[in-house]
């Protein structure tokens, strides 16, 4: 959710026509439920238009390594997935969203001002004796607003794997609406160095450079069930317990973002494919997102209101990638919250570089355990098992696997 080297744009929420809601009963939400409804609306609706503008200007089966790091992820309403990172010496723990659609890391500085700073954990760098102040300013641009701050360097640990003297942004003015309802305190971008703002090396590339890990890849498993424990980021390879099938791979178009060619996309038996279409796999996006005009045509296959009682009557989504048909059933791409159903397909204003791109966000990754083969420039998908943990939000020793 960071990277933009495009002109800022003005976008009205009314331009999105992709989410259809039907309230089926008279249940009155309590305060906690209302907060969650606001969060799901912001995550799945309000932030969708801003997504394409984080990518910037885009130029046209491994084994687990000894340095494997496993990061438990919290599933919040199946709309946000985040884990923990430790910064500085002594370590301070922050909630972090791990984003394959951007390349920079940011956390909030103690000097953070604005509504989005309230109730969050900032990084108190003055208490870390390993912190180094770079002195450079940084601007992370979004269509909805900017993140401004300065650059510092410190020890950053994720899943027990530490990058020393890693440079990241400390934000003191997070002027971006999508961040208001975010449950995390910062972001670590996992795309390639080539598209990093200020040309800062990415966290994953530093882990490789410092030989903290030897396998140049990582993978995401996201739980299918609402709020279920068990989601994980695996740094340094894959964990076969999350895969119900073999991995199948497709080469990336280039080593910028995780973009690949799309062979076909259909809703049920109706194809919406256009020559030259691509997909972009992004853990930092909740939905399946495409250009507004394109998505408007796709949504004609659905009624104006989604009926929660008839989910099985809705069509499957089919993405043919690398000759393989990846099916997303309606119970995965339709969100059911307190008797209201939300369609997990969104339209947005896309820049010319993405006018034939569909972003495959968490809706897709929840169905397919995804391997980001960073070193070999490819991405792989395996049908995901249903793995949940019986512990707390950060996982636990008790694991249930349902095939």
The 8 nearest C-alpha neighbors of each residue, nearest first, counted from 0:
[[1, 53, 101, 283, 2, 100, 50, 98],
 [0, 2, 53, 101, 139, 3, 140, 141],
 [1, 3, 53, 54, 55, 101, 139, 0],
 [4, 2, 55, 53, 140, 52, 5, 54],
 [3, 5, 55, 56, 2, 6, 140, 54],
 [6, 4, 3, 55, 7, 56, 52, 350],
 [5, 7, 8, 4, 142, 3, 52, 140],
 [8, 6, 142, 5, 9, 141, 140, 143],
 [7, 9, 142, 10, 6, 143, 141, 5],
 [10, 8, 11, 7, 142, 143, 144, 348],
 [9, 11, 8, 12, 48, 14, 143, 142],
 [12, 10, 13, 14, 9, 15, 48, 45],
 [11, 13, 14, 15, 10, 45, 48, 44],
 [12, 14, 11, 15, 16, 10, 45, 48],
 [15, 13, 12, 11, 16, 10, 347, 291],
 [16, 14, 13, 346, 17, 12, 347, 345],
 [17, 15, 18, 14, 346, 295, 13, 345],
 [16, 18, 345, 15, 346, 344, 19, 298],
 [19, 17, 342, 341, 16, 20, 345, 344],
 [18, 20, 304, 341, 342, 305, 303, 17],
 [21, 19, 341, 340, 304, 339, 305, 18],
 [20, 22, 339, 304, 305, 340, 23, 306],
 [23, 21, 339, 338, 24, 20, 340, 25],
 [22, 24, 338, 21, 339, 25, 307, 306],
 [25, 23, 26, 22, 338, 339, 337, 27],
 [24, 26, 27, 23, 22, 338, 28, 337],
 [25, 27, 24, 28, 337, 338, 23, 22],
 [26, 28, 25, 29, 24, 337, 32, 33],
 [29, 27, 32, 33, 26, 30, 337, 31],
 [28, 30, 32, 31, 33, 27, 34, 26],
 [31, 29, 33, 32, 34, 28, 35, 27],
 [32, 30, 34, 33, 29, 35, 28, 36],
 [31, 33, 35, 29, 28, 34, 30, 36],
 [32, 34, 36, 30, 35, 31, 28, 29],
 [33, 35, 31, 37, 32, 36, 38, 30],
 [36, 34, 38, 32, 33, 37, 39, 31],
 [35, 37, 33, 39, 38, 34, 40, 32],
 [38, 36, 40, 34, 35, 39, 41, 33],
 [37, 39, 35, 41, 36, 180, 40, 42],
 [38, 40, 42, 36, 41, 37, 43, 35],
 [41, 39, 37, 44, 43, 38, 42, 36],
 [40, 42, 45, 38, 44, 39, 43, 46],
 [43, 41, 39, 40, 46, 44, 38, 78],
 [42, 44, 40, 41, 39, 285, 45, 47],
 [45, 43, 40, 41, 47, 46, 42, 18],
 [44, 46, 41, 47, 42, 43, 40, 12],
 [45, 47, 177, 49, 48, 44, 42, 41],
 [46, 48, 49, 50, 44, 45, 347, 43],
 [49, 47, 347, 50, 46, 348, 346, 45],
 [48, 50, 142, 47, 46, 52, 51, 143],
 [49, 51, 52, 47, 48, 53, 46, 0],
 [52, 50, 53, 349, 49, 54, 48, 350],
 [53, 51, 54, 3, 50, 49, 142, 141],
 [52, 54, 2, 3, 1, 0, 51, 55],
 [55, 53, 2, 52, 3, 51, 101, 100],
 [54, 56, 3, 4, 2, 53, 5, 57],
 [55, 57, 4, 58, 5, 54, 352, 3],
 [56, 58, 55, 59, 352, 255, 54, 194],
 [59, 57, 56, 253, 255, 352, 252, 55],
 [58, 57, 253, 252, 352, 56, 255, 353],
 [61, 246, 62, 237, 247, 245, 379, 248],
 [60, 62, 236, 63, 237, 214, 216, 372],
 [61, 63, 64, 236, 60, 237, 214, 238],
 [64, 62, 236, 237, 235, 67, 65, 61],
 [63, 65, 66, 67, 214, 235, 213, 62],
 [64, 66, 67, 63, 212, 213, 235, 214],
 [65, 67, 212, 64, 211, 68, 235, 213],
 [68, 66, 235, 64, 65, 234, 63, 69],
 [67, 69, 158, 234, 233, 159, 160, 66],
 [68, 70, 233, 158, 232, 234, 71, 67],
 [69, 71, 158, 232, 231, 72, 233, 82],
 [72, 70, 231, 393, 394, 82, 230, 69],
 [73, 71, 82, 230, 81, 231, 80, 70],
 [72, 74, 81, 80, 392, 82, 75, 228],
 [75, 73, 226, 80, 77, 79, 227, 76],
 [74, 76, 79, 226, 77, 78, 73, 80],
 [75, 77, 78, 226, 225, 74, 79, 39],
 [78, 76, 75, 225, 74, 79, 226, 80],
 [79, 77, 76, 285, 75, 42, 39, 80],
 [80, 78, 75, 77, 74, 81, 76, 285],
 [81, 79, 74, 73, 72, 75, 96, 78],
 [80, 82, 96, 72, 73, 95, 79, 94],
 [83, 81, 72, 95, 94, 71, 73, 96],
 [82, 84, 94, 95, 93, 92, 85, 157],
 [85, 83, 157, 93, 92, 156, 95, 86],
 [84, 86, 92, 156, 91, 90, 155, 93],
 [87, 85, 155, 91, 90, 154, 156, 92],
 [86, 88, 90, 154, 127, 153, 89, 129],
 [89, 87, 127, 90, 129, 128, 86, 154],
 [88, 90, 87, 127, 91, 128, 126, 86],
 [89, 91, 88, 87, 86, 85, 92, 127],
 [90, 92, 86, 85, 87, 93, 89, 122],
 [93, 91, 85, 84, 86, 90, 83, 94],
 [94, 92, 84, 83, 95, 184, 85, 120],
 [93, 95, 83, 183, 184, 82, 84, 81],
 [96, 94, 185, 186, 82, 183, 81, 83],
 [95, 97, 81, 186, 98, 183, 187, 185],
 [98, 96, 187, 186, 188, 95, 81, 99],
 [97, 99, 283, 188, 100, 282, 189, 101],
 [98, 100, 189, 190, 281, 282, 101, 188],
 [101, 99, 281, 98, 190, 283, 256, 54],
 [102, 100, 188, 190, 1, 2, 99, 0],
 [101, 103, 188, 190, 195, 189, 201, 191],
 [104, 102, 188, 195, 187, 101, 201, 105],
 [105, 103, 187, 167, 186, 188, 168, 102],
 [104, 106, 168, 185, 186, 167, 169, 103],
 [107, 105, 185, 169, 170, 184, 168, 108],
 [106, 108, 121, 170, 169, 122, 171, 111],
 [107, 109, 169, 110, 111, 170, 171, 121],
 [110, 108, 111, 121, 123, 122, 107, 171],
 [109, 111, 108, 171, 112, 107, 170, 172],
 [171, 112, 110, 108, 109, 172, 116, 107],
 [113, 111, 172, 171, 116, 110, 114, 173],
 [114, 112, 115, 116, 172, 111, 173, 117],
 [113, 115, 116, 117, 112, 179, 173, 174],
 [114, 116, 179, 113, 117, 178, 173, 174],
 [117, 115, 114, 113, 119, 111, 112, 118],
 [118, 116, 119, 115, 114, 113, 112, 120],
 [117, 119, 116, 120, 115, 114, 121, 184],
 [120, 118, 117, 116, 184, 121, 183, 115],
 [119, 121, 184, 93, 122, 118, 107, 94],
 [122, 120, 107, 108, 109, 123, 119, 106],
 [121, 123, 108, 124, 107, 109, 106, 120],
 [124, 122, 125, 126, 109, 121, 108, 127],
 [123, 125, 126, 127, 122, 130, 87, 108],
 [124, 126, 123, 127, 128, 130, 122, 109],
 [125, 127, 124, 123, 128, 89, 88, 87],
 [128, 126, 88, 87, 124, 129, 130, 125],
 [127, 129, 130, 88, 126, 87, 125, 89],
 [128, 130, 127, 88, 153, 87, 131, 154],
 [131, 129, 153, 127, 128, 152, 124, 87],
 [132, 130, 152, 151, 133, 153, 129, 164],
 [133, 131, 151, 134, 152, 130, 150, 135],
 [132, 134, 151, 150, 135, 131, 152, 149],
 [133, 135, 132, 150, 149, 136, 151, 131],
 [136, 134, 150, 133, 149, 137, 151, 132],
 [137, 135, 149, 148, 150, 134, 138, 147],
 [138, 136, 149, 148, 147, 139, 135, 150],
 [137, 139, 147, 146, 140, 148, 145, 136],
 [140, 138, 146, 145, 1, 147, 2, 137],
 [141, 139, 145, 3, 138, 146, 144, 2],
 [142, 140, 144, 143, 145, 53, 52, 3],
 [141, 143, 7, 8, 49, 144, 52, 140],
 [144, 142, 141, 175, 49, 176, 145, 9],
 [145, 143, 175, 141, 174, 142, 140, 146],
 [144, 146, 140, 174, 141, 139, 175, 147],
 [147, 145, 173, 139, 174, 172, 138, 140],
 [146, 148, 138, 172, 170, 137, 145, 139],
 [149, 147, 170, 171, 169, 137, 136, 168],
 [148, 150, 136, 137, 169, 168, 135, 134],
 [151, 149, 168, 133, 135, 167, 169, 136],
 [150, 152, 132, 133, 166, 131, 167, 168],
 [153, 151, 166, 165, 131, 164, 130, 167],
 [154, 152, 164, 130, 165, 87, 129, 155],
 [153, 155, 163, 87, 164, 162, 86, 165],
 [156, 154, 86, 162, 161, 85, 153, 87],
 [157, 155, 161, 85, 160, 84, 159, 162],
 [158, 156, 84, 160, 159, 161, 85, 155],
 [157, 159, 70, 68, 69, 160, 156, 84],
 [158, 160, 157, 156, 68, 161, 69, 70],
 [161, 159, 156, 157, 158, 68, 211, 162],
 [162, 160, 156, 155, 163, 159, 157, 154],
 [161, 163, 155, 206, 154, 165, 156, 205],
 [162, 164, 154, 165, 161, 153, 155, 209],
 [165, 163, 153, 152, 154, 166, 162, 131],
 [164, 166, 152, 153, 163, 162, 154, 167],
 [167, 165, 152, 151, 164, 150, 153, 199],
 [168, 166, 104, 150, 105, 151, 152, 165],
 [169, 167, 105, 150, 149, 170, 104, 151],
 [170, 168, 108, 106, 107, 149, 148, 105],
 [169, 171, 148, 107, 108, 147, 172, 168],
 [111, 170, 172, 148, 110, 108, 112, 107],
 [171, 173, 147, 112, 111, 170, 146, 174],
 [174, 172, 146, 175, 170, 171, 115, 145],
 [173, 175, 144, 145, 146, 172, 176, 115],
 [174, 176, 144, 143, 177, 173, 178, 145],
 [177, 175, 178, 179, 143, 174, 144, 46],
 [176, 178, 46, 179, 175, 41, 180, 45],
 [179, 177, 181, 176, 180, 175, 115, 173],
 [180, 178, 115, 177, 176, 181, 114, 175],
 [181, 179, 38, 178, 182, 177, 41, 42],
 [180, 182, 178, 183, 179, 177, 38, 79],
 [181, 183, 180, 184, 79, 94, 81, 75],
 [184, 182, 94, 95, 181, 185, 96, 81],
 [185, 183, 94, 95, 120, 119, 93, 106],
 [186, 184, 106, 95, 105, 183, 96, 94],
 [185, 187, 96, 95, 104, 105, 97, 188],
 [186, 188, 104, 97, 98, 103, 96, 189],
 [187, 189, 102, 101, 98, 103, 104, 99],
 [188, 190, 99, 102, 98, 101, 203, 187],
 [189, 191, 102, 99, 101, 256, 188, 100],
 [192, 190, 255, 193, 102, 194, 254, 256],
 [193, 191, 195, 194, 200, 201, 102, 198],
 [192, 194, 191, 195, 255, 198, 254, 102],
 [193, 195, 192, 255, 191, 196, 102, 55],
 [196, 194, 102, 198, 192, 193, 103, 199],
 [195, 197, 198, 199, 194, 103, 2, 139],
 [198, 196, 199, 195, 137, 138, 200, 103],
 [199, 197, 195, 196, 200, 192, 193, 194],
 [198, 200, 197, 195, 201, 196, 166, 192],
 [201, 199, 192, 198, 204, 205, 202, 195],
 [202, 200, 204, 203, 192, 102, 103, 205],
 [201, 203, 205, 204, 206, 200, 189, 165],
 [202, 204, 206, 205, 201, 189, 207, 215],
 [203, 205, 207, 201, 206, 202, 208, 200],
 [206, 204, 208, 202, 207, 203, 209, 162],
 [207, 205, 203, 211, 209, 204, 208, 162],
 [206, 208, 210, 204, 205, 209, 212, 211],
 [209, 207, 205, 210, 206, 204, 211, 203],
 [208, 210, 206, 207, 211, 205, 162, 212],
 [211, 209, 207, 212, 208, 206, 213, 205],
 [210, 212, 206, 209, 207, 66, 160, 213],
 [213, 211, 66, 210, 207, 214, 206, 235],
 [212, 214, 215, 210, 64, 207, 66, 211],
 [213, 215, 235, 64, 216, 212, 236, 63],
 [216, 214, 374, 373, 235, 213, 372, 207],
 [215, 217, 372, 373, 236, 235, 371, 214],
 [216, 218, 234, 236, 235, 371, 233, 370],
 [217, 219, 370, 233, 369, 371, 237, 232],
 [220, 218, 232, 369, 231, 368, 233, 221],
 [219, 221, 368, 231, 230, 232, 222, 241],
 [222, 220, 230, 365, 219, 223, 364, 231],
 [223, 221, 230, 224, 365, 227, 229, 220],
 [222, 224, 365, 221, 225, 366, 385, 331],
 [223, 225, 227, 222, 226, 77, 385, 228],
 [224, 226, 76, 77, 227, 223, 74, 75],
 [225, 227, 74, 76, 75, 77, 224, 228],
 [228, 226, 224, 225, 74, 222, 387, 229],
 [227, 229, 388, 387, 392, 230, 394, 73],
 [228, 230, 387, 388, 394, 386, 222, 231],
 [231, 229, 221, 72, 222, 220, 71, 228],
 [232, 230, 71, 72, 220, 70, 219, 233],
 [231, 233, 219, 70, 218, 69, 234, 220],
 [232, 234, 69, 218, 217, 68, 231, 237],
 [235, 233, 217, 68, 67, 236, 69, 232],
 [234, 236, 67, 214, 217, 216, 64, 212],
 [237, 235, 217, 63, 216, 234, 214, 62],
 [238, 236, 218, 63, 239, 233, 217, 370],
 [237, 239, 240, 241, 236, 63, 233, 242],
 [238, 240, 242, 241, 237, 243, 245, 244],
 [241, 239, 238, 242, 384, 243, 386, 400],
 [240, 242, 239, 384, 383, 238, 243, 368],
 [243, 241, 383, 239, 244, 240, 381, 384],
 [242, 244, 384, 382, 383, 241, 381, 245],
 [245, 243, 381, 382, 242, 246, 383, 384],
 [246, 244, 381, 247, 242, 243, 382, 380],
 [245, 247, 381, 380, 379, 248, 244, 60],
 [246, 248, 379, 380, 245, 381, 249, 323],
 [249, 247, 379, 378, 377, 246, 380, 250],
 [248, 250, 321, 377, 378, 379, 251, 259],
 [251, 249, 377, 376, 259, 252, 378, 248],
 [252, 250, 259, 377, 253, 258, 376, 257],
 [251, 253, 259, 258, 250, 254, 260, 257],
 [254, 252, 251, 255, 376, 258, 256, 58],
 [253, 255, 256, 376, 191, 251, 252, 257],
 [256, 254, 191, 253, 193, 194, 190, 257],
 [257, 255, 190, 258, 254, 100, 191, 279],
 [256, 258, 279, 280, 251, 259, 255, 378],
 [257, 259, 279, 251, 278, 256, 252, 280],
 [260, 258, 251, 252, 278, 277, 250, 261],
 [259, 261, 277, 278, 276, 262, 320, 258],
 [260, 262, 277, 320, 276, 263, 278, 319],
 [263, 261, 319, 320, 260, 322, 321, 264],
 [264, 262, 319, 272, 261, 318, 265, 270],
 [265, 263, 318, 272, 317, 271, 270, 319],
 [264, 266, 270, 317, 269, 271, 267, 316],
 [267, 265, 316, 269, 268, 315, 314, 317],
 [266, 268, 314, 315, 269, 265, 316, 317],
 [267, 269, 266, 265, 270, 314, 317, 315],
 [270, 268, 265, 266, 267, 271, 264, 300],
 [269, 271, 265, 272, 264, 268, 266, 263],
 [272, 270, 265, 264, 269, 273, 297, 263],
 [273, 271, 263, 264, 270, 274, 265, 276],
 [272, 274, 276, 275, 271, 355, 263, 264],
 [273, 275, 276, 272, 355, 262, 261, 263],
 [274, 276, 273, 277, 355, 260, 261, 262],
 [275, 277, 355, 261, 356, 274, 273, 260],
 [278, 276, 260, 261, 356, 259, 355, 357],
 [277, 279, 357, 356, 259, 258, 358, 261],
 [278, 280, 258, 358, 257, 359, 281, 357],
 [281, 279, 359, 257, 358, 360, 278, 258],
 [280, 282, 100, 360, 99, 283, 284, 359],
 [283, 281, 98, 284, 99, 360, 361, 280],
 [282, 284, 98, 281, 100, 0, 99, 285],
 [285, 283, 360, 282, 281, 286, 361, 50],
 [286, 284, 361, 360, 78, 362, 43, 283],
 [287, 285, 360, 343, 362, 284, 344, 288],
 [286, 288, 344, 359, 360, 358, 345, 343],
 [289, 287, 345, 358, 346, 357, 344, 286],
 [288, 290, 357, 346, 294, 347, 358, 291],
 [291, 289, 347, 346, 293, 349, 348, 292],
 [292, 290, 346, 347, 294, 293, 348, 295],
 [293, 291, 295, 294, 290, 296, 346, 289],
 [292, 294, 290, 295, 291, 296, 297, 289],
 [295, 293, 297, 291, 296, 346, 292, 289],
 [294, 296, 298, 292, 293, 297, 291, 299],
 [295, 297, 294, 299, 293, 298, 292, 300],
 [298, 296, 294, 299, 295, 300, 293, 271],
 [299, 297, 300, 295, 301, 296, 294, 17],
 [298, 300, 301, 296, 297, 295, 302, 303],
 [299, 301, 298, 297, 302, 266, 296, 314],
 [302, 300, 299, 298, 303, 313, 305, 304],
 [303, 301, 304, 305, 300, 299, 298, 19],
 [302, 304, 19, 301, 305, 20, 299, 298],
 [305, 303, 19, 302, 21, 20, 306, 301],
 [304, 306, 21, 19, 20, 340, 307, 302],
 [305, 307, 308, 309, 304, 21, 310, 340],
 [306, 308, 309, 340, 310, 305, 335, 339],
 [307, 309, 306, 310, 311, 23, 305, 312],
 [308, 310, 311, 312, 307, 306, 313, 305],
 [311, 309, 312, 313, 307, 308, 329, 330],
 [310, 312, 313, 309, 329, 330, 314, 328],
 [311, 313, 310, 309, 314, 329, 308, 315],
 [312, 314, 311, 310, 329, 315, 309, 301],
 [315, 313, 267, 266, 316, 312, 329, 328],
 [314, 316, 328, 267, 327, 329, 266, 317],
 [315, 317, 266, 327, 326, 265, 267, 328],
 [318, 316, 326, 265, 264, 325, 324, 319],
 [319, 317, 264, 325, 324, 263, 320, 326],
 [318, 320, 324, 263, 262, 323, 322, 325],
 [321, 319, 261, 323, 322, 262, 318, 324],
 [320, 322, 249, 323, 319, 262, 248, 261],
 [321, 323, 320, 319, 324, 262, 263, 261],
 [324, 322, 319, 320, 321, 325, 247, 318],
 [323, 325, 319, 318, 317, 326, 320, 322],
 [326, 324, 318, 317, 319, 323, 327, 320],
 [325, 327, 317, 316, 324, 328, 315, 318],
 [326, 328, 316, 315, 331, 317, 329, 325],
 [327, 329, 315, 331, 330, 326, 316, 332],
 [330, 328, 332, 331, 333, 315, 313, 310],
 [329, 331, 333, 328, 332, 310, 311, 334],
 [332, 330, 329, 328, 333, 327, 362, 334],
 [333, 331, 343, 329, 362, 330, 342, 334],
 [332, 334, 342, 343, 330, 329, 331, 341],
 [335, 333, 341, 340, 342, 336, 332, 343],
 [334, 336, 340, 339, 338, 341, 333, 337],
 [337, 335, 339, 338, 340, 334, 36, 341],
 [338, 336, 339, 335, 26, 28, 32, 22],
 [337, 339, 23, 336, 22, 24, 335, 340],
 [338, 340, 22, 21, 336, 337, 335, 20],
 [341, 339, 335, 20, 334, 307, 21, 305],
 [342, 340, 334, 20, 19, 333, 18, 343],
 [341, 343, 333, 18, 344, 19, 334, 332],
 [344, 342, 332, 286, 333, 341, 287, 345],
 [343, 345, 287, 342, 286, 288, 17, 18],
 [346, 344, 17, 288, 287, 47, 289, 343],
 [345, 347, 291, 289, 290, 294, 288, 15],
 [346, 348, 48, 291, 290, 349, 289, 47],
 [347, 349, 290, 291, 48, 350, 346, 51],
 [348, 350, 290, 51, 354, 353, 347, 351],
 [349, 351, 352, 353, 354, 348, 51, 52],
 [352, 350, 354, 353, 349, 355, 56, 348],
 [353, 351, 350, 354, 57, 56, 349, 355],
 [354, 352, 356, 351, 355, 350, 349, 51],
 [353, 355, 351, 356, 349, 352, 350, 290],
 [356, 354, 276, 353, 277, 357, 275, 290],
 [357, 355, 277, 353, 278, 276, 354, 358],
 [356, 358, 289, 278, 288, 359, 279, 277],
 [359, 357, 279, 288, 287, 278, 280, 360],
 [360, 358, 280, 287, 363, 279, 281, 357],
 [361, 359, 284, 286, 281, 285, 287, 362],
 [360, 362, 364, 285, 363, 282, 365, 286],
 [363, 361, 286, 360, 365, 364, 332, 285],
 [362, 364, 361, 366, 365, 359, 360, 367],
 [365, 363, 361, 367, 366, 362, 368, 369],
 [366, 364, 221, 223, 363, 362, 367, 361],
 [365, 367, 364, 363, 383, 382, 368, 327],
 [368, 366, 382, 364, 383, 381, 380, 365],
 [367, 369, 383, 220, 381, 380, 364, 382],
 [370, 368, 380, 219, 218, 379, 367, 364],
 [369, 371, 218, 379, 378, 372, 217, 380],
 [372, 370, 378, 217, 373, 218, 216, 369],
 [373, 371, 216, 377, 378, 375, 374, 370],
 [372, 374, 216, 376, 371, 215, 375, 377],
 [373, 375, 215, 376, 372, 216, 377, 214],
 [376, 374, 372, 373, 377, 215, 250, 216],
 [377, 375, 373, 251, 374, 372, 250, 254],
 [376, 378, 250, 251, 372, 249, 375, 248],
 [379, 377, 371, 372, 248, 370, 249, 250],
 [380, 378, 248, 370, 247, 246, 369, 249],
 [379, 381, 369, 246, 247, 367, 368, 370],
 [382, 380, 246, 368, 367, 244, 245, 242],
 [381, 383, 367, 243, 244, 242, 368, 366],
 [384, 382, 367, 368, 242, 243, 366, 241],
 [383, 385, 243, 241, 242, 402, 386, 401],
 [384, 386, 401, 400, 402, 383, 387, 222],
 [387, 385, 400, 399, 384, 229, 401, 222],
 [388, 386, 229, 399, 228, 398, 227, 400],
 [389, 387, 398, 229, 228, 390, 397, 394],
 [388, 390, 397, 398, 395, 387, 391, 228],
 [391, 389, 395, 394, 388, 397, 392, 396],
 [390, 392, 393, 394, 395, 389, 228, 388],
 [393, 391, 394, 73, 228, 390, 72, 71],
 [392, 394, 71, 391, 72, 73, 395, 390],
 [393, 395, 390, 392, 391, 71, 229, 388],
 [396, 394, 390, 397, 388, 391, 389, 393],
 [395, 397, 398, 390, 394, 388, 389, 399],
 [396, 398, 389, 395, 388, 390, 399, 394],
 [399, 397, 388, 387, 396, 389, 400, 386],
 [400, 398, 387, 386, 388, 401, 397, 389],
 [399, 401, 386, 385, 402, 387, 398, 384],
 [402, 400, 385, 386, 399, 384, 387, 398],
 [401, 384, 385, 400, 243, 386, 383, 242]]
